[in-house]
Amino acid sequence: MRLLTGNAFRQLAQSKAGLPLLAILALLFGLTIRGNLKGRGTPLLPAPILLCNC
């Protein structure tokens, strides 16, 4: 399975349209995951008060 997905990713990344498509998908994923985490009440970055056991 890993070999199959690796080959498919390599072919997509090496094509002319593939690399920009992967970049756009990564940007969309990054933008939507931030909104989804805020909507569920999960902080994207840990708050300093949660890191300190004071």
N, C-alpha and C positions, 0 to 999 in steps of 0.2 A: 504494500500500500504506500509506504514511504517513497519507494522508487517511482511509482506511478505519479504521485503528487509532485515530487521533485522535478520530474521530467516535464510535467504540464506547466509548472511554475516557471521553469527555465525557458521553455518555448515562449510563454507569454511575455516574460521580461525581456527577451531578446528581440521580439518583434517591434516594429516601428510604433505601432499604436498601443502595444501592451504596457510599456513602462509608464507613459502618461496616464493610462487607465488605472494602473495600480496606484499611482500617486494620488489621483483624484479619489479613489476608493479609500485610501488611507486618510486623506483629509476629511472626507465625509464621516468616516468612522470616528475620528478624533473629535469632530464637532458634535456628533450625536451622543457619544458616550458621556460627555460632560453633562449634557442636559438630562440624560437618563439617570445619572447618579444623583444629581441635585433633586430630581423629582421623587426619588425614593428615600431621600433623607440621608444618603450615604455621602460623607465628605470625600471630595476628590483627593485632598491632601490632609494628613492628620493634623489636628489642632495641637498647638504646643501644650495646652493644658492636659491633653490626653497622653502625651509622651512623658510627662513628669509625674513621678509617683510621690508627690509632696503631700 
